[in-house]
Amino acid sequence: MSKVRFEVAELQLVAIFECPTLLATVQYMREVLQIMLKEPNKDPQMIQLMVSAMYKLSCISEQEYQELRVGTYLIGQEDDAHEA
């Protein structure tokens, strides 16, 4: 499996929705995305960021998700990207 490269903004977004498992996190993000898509004043950049992050999450395993430690991105991080 090739490395999936997450941008810091994607990891920060995933950290907001972090659940104990990869599947739960993706499901939570999907639910919020569906609500966002119904809003009259959609933020296209945020929607694209959500879709990109969800796609990348779908390409990694549960173990790789746990190794990302996305919760650390709520505090802030200096790196431009992180590999899973």
LUMMIMI-376399 format. One line per 10 residues: for each residue x, y, z of N, C-alpha, C, O, CB. Coordinates in nm, 3 decimals. Each point is the difference from the previous one (the first is absolute). Glycine has a CB too. Example, Ala and Ser with C-alpha at 12.3 -4.5 7.8 and 13.67 -1.06 7.14 Angstrom:
2
1.319,-0.569,0.780,-0.089,0.119,0.000,0.090,0.120,0.000,0.104,-0.002,0.066,-0.293,-0.115,0.059 ~ 0.154,0.222,-0.197,0.082,0.119,0.006,-0.077,0.109,0.073,0.051,0.111,0.017,0.067,-0.174,-0.232
***
This chain:
84
0.084,-0.118,0.000,-0.084,0.118,0.000,0.089,0.124,0.000,0.094,0.010,0.078,-0.278,-0.134,0.043 ~ 0.152,0.218,-0.209,0.079,0.124,-0.006,-0.039,0.093,0.114,-0.109,-0.011,0.057,0.128,-0.012,-0.306 ~ 0.070,0.113,0.280,-0.022,0.095,0.107,-0.105,0.102,-0.042,0.000,0.049,-0.113,0.236,-0.082,0.195 ~ -0.325,0.064,0.011,-0.100,0.104,-0.021,0.052,0.124,0.070,0.036,-0.004,0.117,-0.230,-0.163,-0.132 ~ 0.198,0.275,-0.057,0.055,0.125,0.054,-0.114,0.095,0.036,-0.075,0.045,-0.087,0.286,-0.074,-0.051 ~ -0.223,0.059,0.266,-0.100,0.093,0.049,0.061,0.139,0.016,0.112,0.014,0.048,-0.233,-0.201,0.071 ~ 0.048,0.288,-0.160,0.040,0.138,0.027,-0.038,0.031,0.145,-0.089,-0.063,0.057,0.058,0.133,-0.303 ~ 0.098,0.028,0.304,-0.027,0.037,0.138,-0.146,0.042,0.017,-0.064,-0.037,0.099,0.304,0.108,-0.071 ~ -0.293,0.006,-0.122,-0.140,0.044,0.009,-0.095,-0.120,0.004,-0.101,0.003,0.071,0.161,0.209,-0.194 ~ -0.029,-0.317,0.048,-0.084,-0.121,0.001,0.006,-0.067,0.137,-0.102,-0.042,0.054,0.140,0.010,-0.301
0.082,0.023,0.302,0.015,-0.063,0.132,-0.068,0.082,0.109,-0.058,-0.056,0.093,0.275,-0.046,-0.168 ~ -0.210,0.232,0.064,-0.068,0.086,0.097,-0.151,-0.020,-0.009,-0.068,-0.005,0.102,0.255,0.173,-0.117 ~ -0.237,-0.179,-0.105,-0.143,-0.024,-0.019,-0.041,-0.136,0.055,-0.100,-0.011,0.071,0.104,0.158,-0.274 ~ 0.073,-0.249,0.173,-0.029,-0.134,0.051,0.003,0.001,0.153,-0.080,-0.067,0.064,0.177,-0.039,-0.273 ~ -0.005,0.182,0.266,0.010,0.007,0.146,-0.128,0.054,0.063,-0.039,-0.041,0.109,0.286,0.076,-0.130 ~ -0.313,0.056,-0.048,-0.126,0.055,0.051,-0.106,-0.109,0.010,-0.082,0.001,0.093,0.138,0.223,-0.194 ~ -0.054,-0.316,0.008,-0.101,-0.106,-0.007,0.049,-0.133,0.057,-0.068,-0.102,-0.012,-0.025,0.215,-0.187 ~ 0.209,-0.113,0.259,0.063,-0.125,0.046,-0.093,-0.082,0.089,-0.058,0.050,0.096,0.279,0.062,-0.111 ~ -0.231,-0.239,-0.019,-0.073,-0.100,0.077,0.100,-0.112,0.032,0.111,-0.001,-0.054,-0.338,0.058,-0.056 ~ 0.189,-0.150,0.195,0.094,-0.107,0.036,0.047,-0.088,-0.116,0.109,-0.058,0.006,-0.218,0.058,0.212
0.029,-0.010,-0.323,0.038,-0.085,-0.114,-0.003,0.079,-0.130,-0.066,0.104,-0.010,-0.024,-0.306,0.130 ~ 0.161,0.151,-0.217,0.002,0.058,-0.134,-0.141,0.004,-0.059,-0.043,0.103,-0.051,0.278,-0.185,0.019 ~ -0.304,-0.029,0.039,-0.135,-0.009,-0.057,-0.094,0.101,0.064,-0.075,0.067,-0.071,0.114,-0.309,0.024 ~ -0.035,0.254,0.177,-0.087,0.094,0.070,0.033,0.144,-0.039,-0.090,0.082,-0.016,0.070,-0.243,0.208 ~ 0.147,0.191,-0.209,0.041,0.134,-0.039,-0.052,0.033,-0.139,-0.055,0.108,-0.022,0.260,-0.128,0.165 ~ -0.188,-0.072,-0.237,-0.047,0.023,-0.137,-0.153,0.014,-0.002,-0.053,0.085,-0.071,0.252,-0.214,-0.020 ~ -0.269,0.047,0.167,-0.146,0.009,0.003,-0.045,0.135,0.056,-0.093,0.061,-0.053,0.080,-0.310,0.082 ~ 0.079,0.295,0.076,-0.032,0.129,0.060,0.024,0.113,-0.101,-0.083,0.089,-0.016,0.142,-0.179,0.245 ~ 0.055,0.084,-0.296,0.031,0.101,-0.101,-0.102,-0.003,-0.113,-0.040,0.105,-0.050,0.283,-0.123,0.109 ~ -0.285,-0.100,-0.100,-0.098,-0.014,-0.108,-0.134,0.063,0.041,-0.064,0.068,-0.080,0.177,-0.280,0.003
-0.154,0.190,0.201,-0.125,0.059,0.049,0.007,0.153,-0.002,-0.095,0.066,-0.043,0.059,-0.268,0.188 ~ 0.147,0.255,-0.100,0.016,0.146,0.001,0.007,0.055,-0.142,-0.057,0.105,-0.029,0.176,-0.119,0.250 ~ -0.051,-0.056,-0.310,0.009,0.043,-0.139,-0.139,0.007,-0.063,-0.030,0.093,-0.074,0.261,-0.195,0.057 ~ -0.314,0.004,0.044,-0.135,0.001,-0.055,-0.078,0.122,0.047,-0.078,0.058,-0.077,0.081,-0.308,0.070 ~ 0.016,0.290,0.131,-0.065,0.120,0.052,0.057,0.124,-0.069,-0.074,0.089,-0.041,0.036,-0.202,0.264 ~ 0.170,0.117,-0.237,0.065,0.114,-0.065,-0.050,0.018,-0.143,-0.018,0.113,-0.045,0.220,-0.149,0.189 ~ -0.223,-0.073,-0.215,-0.043,0.008,-0.139,-0.142,0.056,-0.014,-0.037,0.047,-0.107,0.187,-0.239,0.057 ~ -0.228,0.187,0.155,-0.137,0.051,-0.002,-0.006,0.149,0.033,-0.103,0.064,-0.022,0.022,-0.290,0.086 ~ 0.189,0.280,-0.012,0.004,0.141,0.038,-0.003,0.090,-0.123,0.065,-0.030,-0.100,0.063,-0.030,0.308 ~ -0.204,0.170,-0.202,-0.005,0.090,-0.115,0.134,0.072,-0.025,0.034,0.027,-0.115,-0.277,0.005,0.161
0.316,-0.003,0.057,0.129,0.069,-0.014,0.113,-0.099,0.021,0.073,0.006,0.100,-0.175,0.210,-0.022 ~ 0.117,-0.307,-0.173,0.103,-0.103,0.009,0.139,0.062,-0.010,0.021,0.099,-0.070,-0.180,-0.267,-0.030 ~ 0.253,0.109,0.171,0.140,0.040,-0.009,0.071,-0.104,-0.087,0.034,-0.107,0.049,-0.037,0.224,0.181 ~ 0.024,-0.087,-0.358,0.056,-0.100,-0.090,0.138,-0.049,0.041,0.034,-0.117,-0.021,-0.165,0.222,-0.159 ~ 0.212,-0.018,0.238,0.133,-0.042,0.043,-0.008,-0.099,0.116,0.075,-0.098,0.005,0.018,0.318,-0.080 ~ -0.184,-0.195,0.169,-0.016,-0.092,0.113,-0.057,-0.134,-0.048,0.041,-0.105,0.048,-0.076,0.301,0.107 ~ -0.056,-0.191,-0.247,-0.057,-0.124,-0.055,0.109,-0.080,-0.070,0.009,-0.121,0.017,-0.236,0.232,-0.046 ~ 0.309,-0.044,-0.050,0.109,-0.070,-0.069,0.099,-0.059,0.100,0.048,-0.111,-0.018,-0.073,0.265,-0.178 ~ 0.055,-0.080,0.302,0.091,-0.050,0.103,-0.059,-0.124,0.068,0.071,-0.097,0.025,0.017,0.331,0.012 ~ -0.218,-0.229,-0.007,-0.066,-0.116,0.062,0.006,-0.122,-0.091,0.035,-0.110,0.043,-0.189,0.266,0.082
0.120,-0.136,-0.251,-0.001,-0.111,-0.096,0.141,-0.057,-0.016,0.017,-0.122,-0.002,-0.212,0.226,-0.119 ~ 0.293,-0.018,0.111,0.138,-0.046,-0.014,0.046,-0.080,0.122,0.059,-0.107,-0.014,-0.012,0.307,-0.130 ~ -0.076,-0.148,0.262,0.039,-0.070,0.123,-0.071,-0.134,0.011,0.061,-0.100,0.038,-0.021,0.321,0.075 ~ -0.169,-0.224,-0.145,-0.075,-0.125,0.008,0.053,-0.102,-0.100,0.010,-0.119,0.031,-0.214,0.247,0.045 ~ 0.239,-0.082,-0.196,0.055,-0.092,-0.100,0.130,-0.060,0.050,0.021,-0.121,-0.009,-0.129,0.255,-0.175 ~ 0.195,-0.050,0.237,0.129,-0.049,0.049,-0.019,-0.096,0.117,0.071,-0.100,0.011,0.037,0.312,-0.086 ~ -0.204,-0.181,0.162,-0.028,-0.092,0.111,-0.047,-0.136,-0.051,0.030,-0.103,0.060,-0.089,0.300,0.085 ~ -0.013,-0.196,-0.255,-0.050,-0.127,-0.056,0.113,-0.084,-0.058,-0.018,-0.119,-0.027,-0.200,0.231,-0.023 ~ 0.334,-0.051,0.032,0.114,-0.071,-0.059,0.097,-0.056,0.103,0.100,-0.062,-0.036,-0.122,0.211,-0.160 ~ -0.006,-0.127,0.323,0.092,-0.048,0.104,-0.070,-0.103,0.089,-0.122,-0.012,0.001,0.244,0.233,-0.006
-0.042,-0.294,0.079,-0.052,-0.102,0.091,-0.029,0.061,0.137,0.040,0.113,0.029,0.089,-0.291,-0.152 ~ -0.196,0.103,0.205,-0.028,0.042,0.137,0.131,0.027,0.075,0.012,0.098,0.074,-0.226,-0.232,-0.074 ~ 0.312,0.048,-0.019,0.129,0.018,0.068,0.066,0.130,-0.044,0.053,0.074,0.082,-0.026,-0.324,-0.068 ~ -0.030,0.277,-0.144,0.059,0.124,-0.050,-0.073,0.122,0.056,0.061,0.102,0.031,0.011,-0.221,-0.241 ~ -0.204,0.107,0.222,-0.079,0.109,0.057,0.044,0.027,0.145,0.019,0.115,0.040,-0.214,-0.175,-0.190 ~ 0.209,-0.045,0.226,0.042,0.015,0.139,0.139,0.063,0.009,0.028,0.079,0.090,-0.170,-0.277,-0.027 ~ 0.229,0.161,-0.156,0.136,0.053,0.000,0.006,0.148,-0.037,0.097,0.068,0.032,-0.017,-0.295,-0.091 ~ -0.183,0.277,-0.009,-0.003,0.141,-0.035,-0.011,0.091,0.123,0.049,0.113,0.000,-0.154,-0.177,-0.217 ~ 0.042,0.013,0.321,-0.021,0.078,0.124,-0.053,0.139,-0.035,0.061,0.101,0.034,0.124,-0.228,0.083 ~ -0.298,0.129,-0.186,-0.054,0.126,-0.050,-0.034,0.099,0.111,-0.003,0.121,-0.025,-0.086,-0.246,-0.168
0.064,0.078,0.313,-0.031,0.090,0.110,0.109,0.102,0.026,-0.027,0.109,0.051,-0.107,-0.290,0.047 ~ 0.256,0.146,-0.132,0.111,0.094,0.022,-0.010,0.121,-0.092,0.063,0.102,0.026,0.080,-0.294,0.044 ~ -0.221,0.182,-0.176,-0.014,0.111,-0.095,-0.099,0.105,0.047,-0.012,0.105,-0.062,0.069,-0.263,-0.120 ~ -0.128,0.132,0.289,-0.087,0.103,0.057,0.083,0.108,0.067,-0.041,0.116,0.007,-0.141,-0.286,0.026 ~ 0.298,0.133,0.017,0.088,0.094,0.069,0.080,0.081,-0.101,0.026,0.118,0.023,-0.011,-0.275,0.173 ~ 0.022,0.096,-0.306,0.081,0.067,-0.102,0.122,-0.080,-0.031,0.050,-0.074,0.085,-0.133,0.295,-0.010 ~ 0.131,-0.208,-0.195,0.114,-0.078,-0.046,0.075,0.084,-0.100,-0.061,0.076,-0.075,-0.058,-0.297,0.113 ~ 0.249,0.209,-0.041,0.084,0.080,-0.088,0.019,-0.064,-0.138,0.028,0.072,-0.096,0.088,0.014,0.298 ~ -0.131,-0.216,-0.215,0.025,-0.068,-0.127,-0.105,0.038,-0.105,-0.111,0.039,0.034,0.216,-0.229,0.092 ~ -0.067,0.179,-0.254,-0.092,0.027,-0.108,-0.082,-0.123,-0.038,-0.108,0.014,-0.059,0.265,0.160,-0.021
-0.109,-0.292,0.112,-0.071,-0.122,-0.036,0.047,-0.113,0.089,0.103,0.009,0.066,-0.130,0.068,-0.303 ~ -0.051,-0.185,0.236,0.033,-0.117,0.081,-0.041,-0.123,-0.079,-0.104,-0.002,-0.065,0.073,0.129,0.284 ~ 0.113,-0.229,-0.214,-0.031,-0.123,-0.073,-0.057,-0.104,0.092,0.039,-0.011,0.116,0.142,0.061,-0.277 ~ -0.274,-0.127,0.109,-0.059,-0.113,0.073,0.050,-0.128,-0.061,-0.035,-0.109,0.045,-0.170,0.241,0.016
***
